[in-house]
Amino acid sequence: MSETMDRSLLIMLVAAAVLSPVLLFGADLASEPEVINGIAAVVNKDVITYSEVRVLSAPKEKLLRDQYHGEELLAKIKEARDAALKDLIDRQLIIQAFKKEGFQIPDHYLDQRVQDIIRDNFNGDRHTFIKTLEAQTYTLGEFKKLETDKMIVQAMRHKNVELNTMISPNRIQDYYRKHISEFTSKEQIKLRMIMIPAGTSDPAGQKAMAEEILSKLVHGAEFERMAQIYSEDSTRELGGDWGWVDRGTLTAPLEKVAFNLRTGKVSNIIEHAGNYYILKVEDKRGGVTRPFAEVRTEIEKKLITDEAQAKQERWLASLRQKAYIKTY
């Protein structure tokens, strides 16, 4: 293509274009110690520098410094910079593919992008926009190149992936069957508990106490009051109230009984780990599976997205395989 590019690619560029993050990085980078620049990688004949890697990883590194320290921080920063370098290598391969196919972005399109950015982010003040670039040691030409590269990458990713992939009905149904938990709401019970430790001196007496408590409950005593008087659980002052409990929270013997109790019912005495337990389920919720018809479209969209991402990765893998890439 000579003066303008393929119309479909231009449409994708319009949809993909967003404000370059370079304007957001300046403050973070200014607070970082200066490092010596050098070659981080060579991609065919193009060079990626350490400063480019650092610019891309800077926002991630800032978050890491708030969360980690010492050797762990150094390891996390290395991971972030390795990931940034990989992204930059992929970006360079995509840009090279763009140029190889003869695509171009018209100057007037870039000029319009700059005008849109000034309008949307600087209240139309071009002077403030230029000053912001200068404060971050960027020229307008460098900013345009960064913006251009970003749009090229997004456009080429879309161009090399057919987003109208057809997903067979059988595949959608198979996903639903294998991932039924994704469409099932979390099962919970509203639980009260009385715990009586068996002890070592008089376990028979402790069990007799648990049996007496259960008898009182069966004959109408309030569970909350019995828990406040007798329970030695941490929720004693709350009348044994554990609130809403997810399946998988309790130990297996207690969970089996609790989640099989009908609402409003009190369990028999459960002996477990040297203690006696009495449970009451006050309410239940969740555990409801959305029907296939309701989630069919949702599953189809997910599978299409997954397939698109897989195609993108295969395309990038083919670019990497054909390229000369050396990291330092």
Secondary structure, DSSP 8 states (H G I E B T S, - for coil): --SS--HHHHHHHHHH----THHHHHHHHHTS------EEEEETTEEEEHHHHHHHHHHHHHHHHHH--HHHHHHHHHHHHHHHHHHHHHHHHHHHHHHHTT----HHHHHHHHHHHHHHHSTT-HHHHHHHHHHTT--HHHHHHHHHHHHHHHHHHHHTS-TT----HHHHHHHHHHTGGGGB---EEEEEEEEEE--SS-HHHHHHHHHHHHHHHHTT--HHHHHHHH--STTGGGTSEEEEEETTSS-HHHHHHHTTS-TT-B---EEETTEEEEEEEEEEE---B--HHHHHHHHHHHHHHHHHHHHHHHHHHHHHHHS-EEE-
